[in-house]
Amino acid sequence: EVRIFGLDARRDTMDIRYNIGYVPQQLSIEAALTGRQNVELFARLYDVPRRERAERVAQALSSMQLGDVADRTAGTYSGGMVRRLELAQALVNRPSLLLLDEPTVGLDPIARDGVWDQVDRMQAEFGMAVLLTTHYMGEADALCDRVALMHHGELRAQGTPADLKRDVGPHATLEDVFRHHAGSDLDAATPAGLREVRAARRTARRVG
C-alpha cells in the first residue's frame, strides 16, 4: 500500500499538536509582554477559535490564579507565578496530554506545591493525561501513577511506585530504587553533563 502524505496528513499532524500542552524546563515566557499577552500568543499558536480566544485566555489565567496580575508584565512575576503562567499557556487549548519537563526546577517548596495543586485541579477538571519528567524522586512518588526510571538514556525500570519500591526492599524509597538500578555510576563530568547542569542553574536563577 502506498500512502500519499499530503493535506490530510498535515491536518492529522496539526490535530495531534493541538491536543498537546507542553511546559519546557527552560523558560518559555516573554518577559516584556503581560501575562495575558503571553497566553494570547499561545492561544493563536494553538489555533484557538478567535470567537473563543478571549474567554479561553481569561479562564486559563484564572485557573492558575493569575487573573489579578494578568495585565502586569511577566518580567515582574515571581518564580512560582512564572511557572503558573507557563501552565496557563500550555492549558489554553485544553489538551488531552500535558507534557511537563522538570516544571518545578528552582522553585521553593511553597511555589512547587502551588504548581502541583493547580495541575491536579486542571487534570480533574479536563481529564487530561500528564507526562512528567523530574529529578525529584519524592515528587514522582507522590504524583505519578506509573514511573519509568532513565539513566544515561536507557530505561532501567518501570512500574507503579509501590511495585518498584517493593522489589527493592520493605522500606525502600524511590531514591533507593534509582540507586539500585543506576548502580554507583556517578560520572557526570562529561562536557554534555556540565552544559546541562549550567543550563539548569541559569534557569533556576531566572525563575527564583
The 8 nearest C-alpha neighbors of each residue, nearest first, counted from 0:
[[1, 2, 3, 4, 5, 8, 7, 6],
 [2, 0, 3, 4, 5, 8, 7, 6],
 [1, 3, 4, 0, 5, 8, 7, 6],
 [4, 2, 5, 1, 8, 7, 6, 0],
 [5, 3, 8, 2, 6, 7, 9, 1],
 [4, 6, 8, 7, 3, 9, 10, 2],
 [5, 7, 9, 8, 10, 4, 11, 3],
 [8, 6, 10, 9, 5, 11, 4, 12],
 [9, 7, 11, 4, 10, 6, 5, 12],
 [10, 8, 12, 6, 11, 7, 13, 5],
 [9, 11, 7, 13, 8, 12, 14, 6],
 [10, 12, 8, 14, 9, 13, 7, 15],
 [13, 11, 9, 15, 10, 14, 16, 8],
 [12, 14, 16, 10, 15, 11, 17, 9],
 [15, 13, 11, 17, 12, 16, 10, 18],
 [16, 14, 12, 18, 13, 17, 11, 19],
 [15, 17, 13, 18, 19, 14, 12, 45],
 [16, 18, 14, 15, 45, 19, 13, 92],
 [19, 17, 94, 15, 95, 16, 96, 14],
 [20, 18, 96, 94, 16, 17, 97, 95],
 [19, 21, 89, 97, 94, 98, 90, 96],
 [22, 20, 98, 89, 97, 99, 23, 19],
 [21, 23, 99, 100, 85, 98, 89, 86],
 [24, 22, 100, 25, 21, 99, 26, 102],
 [23, 25, 100, 101, 102, 26, 22, 104],
 [26, 24, 23, 202, 27, 199, 198, 22],
 [27, 25, 28, 24, 23, 202, 206, 85],
 [26, 28, 25, 29, 85, 23, 22, 24],
 [27, 29, 26, 30, 37, 85, 73, 81],
 [28, 30, 31, 32, 37, 27, 73, 74],
 [29, 31, 74, 73, 32, 28, 72, 33],
 [32, 30, 29, 72, 74, 73, 33, 28],
 [33, 31, 72, 30, 29, 36, 73, 37],
 [34, 32, 72, 71, 36, 73, 70, 35],
 [33, 35, 69, 37, 73, 36, 70, 72],
 [34, 36, 69, 38, 33, 37, 70, 39],
 [35, 37, 39, 33, 38, 34, 32, 40],
 [38, 36, 34, 40, 35, 39, 32, 33],
 [37, 39, 88, 41, 35, 40, 36, 56],
 [40, 38, 36, 42, 41, 37, 35, 56],
 [41, 39, 37, 43, 38, 42, 36, 44],
 [42, 40, 44, 38, 43, 39, 88, 45],
 [41, 43, 39, 45, 47, 40, 44, 91],
 [42, 44, 46, 40, 41, 45, 47, 39],
 [45, 43, 41, 46, 42, 40, 47, 39],
 [44, 46, 42, 43, 47, 17, 41, 92],
 [47, 45, 43, 44, 48, 42, 17, 49],
 [46, 48, 42, 45, 52, 43, 49, 92],
 [49, 47, 51, 50, 52, 46, 43, 42],
 [48, 50, 52, 51, 47, 53, 46, 43],
 [49, 51, 48, 52, 53, 54, 47, 55],
 [52, 50, 49, 48, 54, 53, 55, 47],
 [51, 53, 49, 55, 54, 50, 47, 48],
 [52, 54, 56, 55, 51, 57, 50, 39],
 [53, 55, 57, 56, 52, 51, 58, 50],
 [56, 54, 58, 52, 57, 53, 51, 91],
 [57, 55, 59, 53, 58, 54, 52, 38],
 [56, 58, 54, 60, 55, 59, 61, 53],
 [57, 59, 61, 55, 56, 60, 62, 54],
 [60, 58, 87, 56, 62, 61, 57, 91],
 [59, 61, 65, 57, 63, 66, 58, 62],
 [60, 62, 66, 64, 58, 63, 59, 65],
 [63, 61, 59, 64, 60, 58, 117, 65],
 [62, 64, 60, 61, 65, 83, 117, 87],
 [65, 63, 61, 62, 66, 60, 67, 83],
 [66, 64, 60, 68, 63, 61, 67, 69],
 [65, 67, 61, 69, 60, 68, 64, 57],
 [68, 66, 65, 69, 64, 70, 61, 71],
 [67, 69, 71, 65, 70, 66, 34, 72],
 [70, 68, 34, 35, 66, 71, 65, 67],
 [71, 69, 33, 68, 35, 34, 72, 67],
 [70, 72, 33, 68, 69, 73, 34, 75],
 [71, 73, 33, 32, 74, 75, 31, 34],
 [72, 74, 30, 33, 75, 76, 34, 32],
 [73, 75, 30, 72, 76, 31, 29, 32],
 [74, 76, 73, 72, 77, 71, 30, 81],
 [77, 75, 73, 74, 80, 81, 78, 72],
 [78, 76, 80, 79, 81, 75, 207, 206],
 [79, 77, 206, 207, 81, 80, 82, 106],
 [78, 80, 110, 82, 81, 77, 83, 106],
 [81, 79, 83, 77, 78, 82, 76, 84],
 [82, 80, 84, 78, 83, 79, 76, 77],
 [83, 81, 85, 79, 84, 80, 86, 78],
 [82, 84, 86, 80, 85, 81, 63, 87],
 [83, 85, 87, 81, 86, 82, 80, 88],
 [86, 84, 88, 82, 83, 87, 22, 89],
 [85, 87, 83, 89, 88, 84, 90, 82],
 [88, 86, 59, 84, 90, 85, 89, 60],
 [89, 87, 38, 85, 86, 90, 91, 41],
 [88, 90, 20, 86, 21, 87, 91, 85],
 [91, 89, 93, 87, 92, 88, 86, 20],
 [90, 92, 93, 59, 88, 89, 87, 55],
 [91, 93, 90, 94, 45, 47, 42, 17],
 [94, 92, 90, 91, 95, 125, 18, 20],
 [95, 93, 18, 19, 96, 20, 92, 90],
 [94, 96, 127, 18, 19, 128, 93, 97],
 [95, 97, 128, 19, 94, 127, 129, 20],
 [98, 96, 20, 129, 21, 19, 130, 128],
 [99, 97, 21, 130, 20, 129, 131, 22],
 [98, 100, 131, 22, 102, 21, 101, 130],
 [101, 99, 132, 24, 23, 102, 131, 22],
 [100, 102, 133, 24, 132, 103, 104, 99],
 [101, 103, 100, 99, 104, 24, 22, 23],
 [104, 102, 106, 111, 101, 105, 82, 114],
 [105, 103, 106, 101, 102, 203, 24, 199],
 [104, 106, 203, 207, 103, 206, 107, 204],
 [107, 105, 103, 104, 111, 110, 207, 78],
 [106, 108, 110, 109, 111, 105, 207, 79],
 [109, 107, 111, 110, 112, 106, 113, 103],
 [110, 108, 112, 111, 107, 113, 106, 79],
 [109, 111, 79, 113, 107, 112, 108, 106],
 [112, 110, 108, 114, 113, 109, 103, 106],
 [113, 111, 115, 109, 114, 110, 108, 116],
 [112, 114, 110, 116, 111, 115, 109, 117],
 [113, 115, 111, 117, 112, 116, 83, 118],
 [116, 114, 118, 112, 117, 113, 119, 111],
 [117, 115, 113, 119, 114, 118, 112, 120],
 [116, 118, 120, 115, 114, 119, 121, 63],
 [119, 117, 115, 121, 120, 116, 122, 114],
 [120, 118, 122, 116, 117, 121, 115, 123],
 [119, 121, 117, 123, 118, 122, 124, 116],
 [120, 122, 124, 118, 123, 119, 125, 117],
 [123, 121, 126, 119, 127, 125, 120, 124],
 [122, 124, 120, 121, 126, 125, 119, 127],
 [125, 123, 121, 122, 126, 120, 127, 119],
 [124, 126, 122, 127, 123, 121, 93, 95],
 [127, 125, 122, 123, 124, 128, 95, 121],
 [128, 126, 95, 122, 96, 125, 129, 94],
 [127, 129, 96, 97, 95, 126, 130, 122],
 [128, 130, 97, 96, 98, 131, 127, 99],
 [131, 129, 98, 99, 97, 128, 132, 96],
 [132, 130, 99, 100, 98, 129, 133, 101],
 [131, 133, 100, 101, 99, 130, 134, 102],
 [134, 132, 101, 135, 131, 100, 139, 136],
 [133, 135, 136, 132, 101, 139, 138, 104],
 [136, 134, 138, 133, 137, 139, 174, 140],
 [137, 135, 139, 138, 173, 174, 134, 140],
 [136, 138, 140, 139, 135, 141, 173, 174],
 [137, 139, 135, 136, 141, 140, 142, 133],
 [138, 140, 136, 142, 143, 137, 141, 135],
 [141, 139, 137, 138, 142, 160, 143, 136],
 [140, 142, 138, 139, 137, 143, 136, 160],
 [143, 141, 139, 140, 138, 144, 115, 137],
 [142, 144, 139, 145, 140, 141, 146, 160],
 [143, 145, 159, 142, 146, 160, 140, 158],
 [146, 144, 159, 158, 143, 160, 147, 157],
 [145, 147, 157, 158, 159, 160, 148, 143],
 [146, 148, 157, 156, 149, 158, 154, 145],
 [147, 149, 156, 155, 154, 157, 146, 150],
 [150, 148, 154, 153, 155, 152, 147, 151],
 [149, 151, 153, 152, 181, 154, 155, 148],
 [152, 150, 153, 149, 154, 181, 155, 184],
 [151, 153, 150, 149, 154, 155, 148, 181],
 [154, 152, 150, 149, 151, 155, 148, 156],
 [153, 155, 149, 156, 148, 150, 152, 147],
 [154, 156, 148, 149, 153, 180, 150, 157],
 [157, 155, 148, 147, 154, 158, 180, 149],
 [156, 158, 147, 146, 148, 159, 155, 145],
 [159, 157, 145, 146, 163, 162, 160, 147],
 [158, 160, 145, 162, 161, 146, 144, 163],
 [161, 159, 163, 162, 140, 164, 146, 145],
 [160, 162, 164, 159, 163, 165, 158, 140],
 [163, 161, 165, 159, 164, 160, 166, 158],
 [162, 164, 160, 166, 165, 161, 158, 159],
 [163, 165, 171, 161, 167, 166, 162, 172],
 [164, 166, 162, 168, 167, 163, 169, 161],
 [165, 167, 163, 164, 168, 162, 169, 176],
 [168, 166, 164, 165, 176, 171, 163, 169],
 [167, 169, 171, 165, 170, 166, 164, 172],
 [170, 168, 171, 165, 167, 164, 166, 172],
 [169, 171, 168, 172, 164, 165, 167, 175],
 [172, 170, 168, 164, 175, 169, 167, 173],
 [171, 173, 175, 174, 164, 176, 170, 137],
 [172, 174, 176, 175, 136, 177, 164, 140],
 [173, 175, 177, 172, 176, 136, 178, 137],
 [176, 174, 172, 178, 173, 177, 171, 179],
 [177, 175, 173, 179, 174, 178, 164, 167],
 [176, 178, 174, 180, 179, 175, 181, 173],
 [179, 177, 181, 175, 176, 180, 182, 174],
 [178, 180, 176, 177, 182, 181, 175, 167],
 [179, 181, 177, 178, 182, 155, 176, 156],
 [182, 180, 178, 179, 177, 150, 183, 184],
 [181, 183, 179, 178, 180, 184, 177, 185],
 [182, 184, 185, 181, 178, 179, 186, 180],
 [185, 183, 182, 186, 181, 187, 178, 150],
 [184, 186, 187, 183, 182, 188, 181, 178],
 [187, 185, 188, 184, 189, 192, 183, 151],
 [188, 186, 192, 189, 185, 193, 190, 191],
 [189, 187, 186, 192, 193, 190, 191, 185],
 [188, 190, 192, 191, 187, 193, 186, 194],
 [191, 189, 193, 192, 194, 188, 187, 195],
 [192, 190, 194, 189, 193, 195, 188, 187],
 [191, 193, 189, 195, 187, 190, 194, 188],
 [194, 192, 196, 190, 195, 191, 197, 189],
 [193, 195, 191, 197, 192, 196, 198, 190],
 [194, 196, 198, 192, 193, 197, 199, 191],
 [197, 195, 193, 199, 198, 194, 200, 192],
 [196, 198, 200, 194, 199, 195, 193, 201],
 [197, 199, 195, 201, 200, 196, 194, 202],
 [198, 200, 202, 196, 197, 201, 203, 195],
 [201, 199, 203, 197, 202, 198, 204, 196],
 [202, 200, 198, 204, 203, 199, 197, 205],
 [201, 203, 199, 205, 200, 204, 206, 25],
 [202, 204, 105, 200, 206, 201, 205, 207],
 [205, 203, 201, 207, 202, 206, 200, 105],
 [206, 204, 202, 203, 207, 201, 78, 26],
 [207, 205, 78, 203, 204, 202, 105, 77],
 [206, 78, 204, 205, 203, 105, 106, 77]]
